[in-house]
Amino acid sequence: MGLRRFIAVRVLTTIPILFGVSMFTFAMVHLTPGDPIDQLVALNPQISAAEEAAIRARYGLDGPVWQQYLTWITNVLQGDFGTVINVDQPVGPYIMDRLPQTIALGLFGWVIALLIAIPTGIYAAVNKDTLGDDLSRVFALSGISLPNFWLGLMLILVFALWLDLWPVLAPNKPLFSPAMLKYLVLPGVTIGTASSATLMRVMRSSMAEEMNKEYVTAARAKGLPERTVVLKHVLRNSLISVTTIAAFLTASIFAGAVVVESVFAWPGLGRAFVKAISGREVDLIMAITLFTGVTIILANLLADIVYALLDPRIRYD
């Protein structure tokens, strides 16, 4: 199977998955009591029953759930993702205003994870069963065990409040500017630490397995320097396993932004998602859920493509 056909098949098979996710999420949101109109009426008791009914009809909240879903999915297929009722703004522009913040934070955390995980994993594999290897495994276990919200709060307490080294609340400046870089450090480290721990464990295991294979023994027998054997031969083959985990972590990094953005008051999609849940903003919840699902699918598709580039023996069967 060629690469183009493989991508086409993968994209087509994800369509029913996205439909299933959208129906499940829509049902779950409607199983919880209340909606934005209830909150609006609670804050404005002067709104009459007729006015409330008119508002519900305006936003399509006056029909049964199945009818609301059919209306919503029909509009989505036409490019209309609905309205954020509390601010009376279309969902599309609302998300696009916050998406760059989440992308910047996710990419920064992903880079931090790779910068920590790959060198540490290589060092642990080359120095297997030494003190350095033990310390790296302690780091990995700690990184996996620590909740993001707890680590974020500790970083704020130590580096922002006690040592006053890094600020937390981002100013109103262009996102992609040197002035904003220091504001990305603490939330980026929070997201990247847990991911780096997982990546480091995979990197170490993969490297250790490759170093016991015959082609490594043959390379050493030919007199190649150990540095060349490790970095040129072992590392390339080890990256195949790491690529899979990195793709999954790409999705988890964006999903983890929900917690980290709330802790650091970062104005991204994760924080908007939390507000949408508390306000029962159905259209916004559905749009962010679909966006996250598409991100996960694209990350896995990218992993499969990189797989083949790293190892031409892999086919798309």
Secondary structure as UniProt FT lines:
FT   HELIX           3..31
FT   HELIX           36..43
FT   TURN            45..46
FT   HELIX           49..58
FT   TURN            59..60
FT   HELIX           65..77
FT   TURN            78..79
FT   STRAND          83..84
FT   TURN            85..88
FT   STRAND          89..90
FT   HELIX           91..126
FT   TURN            127..129
FT   HELIX           131..145
FT   HELIX           148..155
FT   HELIX           156..162
FT   HELIX           178..211
FT   HELIX           214..221
FT   TURN            222..223
FT   HELIX           226..228
FT   HELIX           229..234
FT   HELIX           235..263
FT   TURN            264..265
FT   HELIX           269..278
FT   TURN            279..280
FT   HELIX           282..310
FT   TURN            312..313
//
